[in-house]
Amino acid sequence: MVASTQIVLASRPVGAPTAANFRTETAELPPLADGQVLLRTLYLSLDPYMRGRMSAAKSYAAPVGVGDVMVGGTVSEVLESRDPGLAKGDVVQSYSGWQTHQVTQAKGLRALDPDLAPVSTALGVLGMPGFTAYSGLLKIGRPEEGQTLVVAAASGPVGSAVGQIARIRGLRAVGIAGGPKKVAYLRDELGFDAAIDHRAPDFADQLRAAVPDGVDIYFENVGGAVAAAVYPLLNTYARVPVCGLIADYNAASAQEGPDRLPAFYSRILTKSLTVRGFIQTEFVREMYSDFLRDMSGWIAQGRVKYREDIVDGLERAPEAFIGLLEGRNFGKLLVRTG
Ligand code: NDP
């Protein structure tokens, strides 16, 4: 009998999650049936969408039940297999959640080749976040050479890929991030044309100065004060792929203050803006194989770089996740469990 250490949702957060919203448990796993595998988690991906799953509010995906294992993408090793397609020792991309072991169906697991790329990249630049950047930018952003793109959360897995793909397509890429280290990384290591700290008191002025020709694509990752500073800078026919609104994920109530919706709609109308939300799964069937081909090539050529922020030990997942929502991660946040 194999036991799995699991982190379950103990209660639903109101506002920012705390350690008390999580609980560690141990569960004995059932014996394998035909077509099943026993997996040991090597890496667990921590992603902003998990804040939505902790809430009971209606969304595009069902919430995690109180007492259930937190969901999440994983890279796992096959410890035992009763499926002809997978063998002991294989490494797969799975959706095992916040736990050390899992018994699951082999069907649907993607085998990874550790010789092609570090297996952890299947959760970052060569996985869901990288694909989000690729599909949202190319499909909704419709990049054109010589235009200007702005993206926030720009040192993270989505934003860093958005900016670098934009540069490959011949755009001017302006990245927004929190703090001087992240800003220096965008400018000096990733080659963004400009990088700005959204916590700087003169952030809006710095941003305006960094986009002398206005903004043609605003890849929306954060919302909040950053979006408020970008919107007045949008050019006629600008595109806004709405990917994420992390500035509001911990909001416990509607914001006080004037109703900005009429001004927002007016700008959409008078500037002929395209504002289009998306969930990356929409484009998987159509674009995933192109993404894997292009992104692997760009990484091999050194045209796309990535950074991982690895935390050791499943027990540190709650603290690391709470930090993700506050910008304490620097790069794709992963928990190494193996
Ligand atoms: P990151 O690893 O970039 O982590 C989130 C970052 O958001 C933090 O590190 C922080 O960076 C930034 N942030 C947090 N609060 C604020 C704020 N108030 N203002 C500005 N920035 C803030 O995350 P990902 O790259 O994984 O995800 C980026 C966005 O993409 C998220 O909104 C996520 O929900 C969304 N997403 C959407 C998908 C889709 O299908 N639509 C799929 C995957 C992700 P900093 O220190 O720089 O402020």
Residues whose N, C-alpha, C, O or C-beta is under 5 A from the ligand:
A	BS01	NDP	P48 Y49 P129 T132 A153 A154 G156 P157 V158 G159 I176 A177 G178 N221 V222 G224 V242 C243 G244 L245 I246 A247 F278 I279 Q280 L324 L325 E326 G327 R328 N329 G331
